[in-house]
């Protein structure tokens, strides 16, 4: 693996035959672009993993600023859970 090459002398990332099919540059600020990103809700059930957070579509949990996507977990009581966070998926390109 390229990341395992400590001296970086053998590092080679093959790109031939691949093409970019989707990208996001985060050139805005504020809410996540809902036409590109889908908020995934667990409805408080933790997707069966006993997760302690409630995934929301609120800007307080996911937003764009300074050219990056931010996702914040917060300690707050919401929907029967003690924490909130965001879980996002890309829409098909």
Order of alpha helices (4+ residues) and beta strands (2+ residues): beta-beta-beta-beta-beta-beta-beta
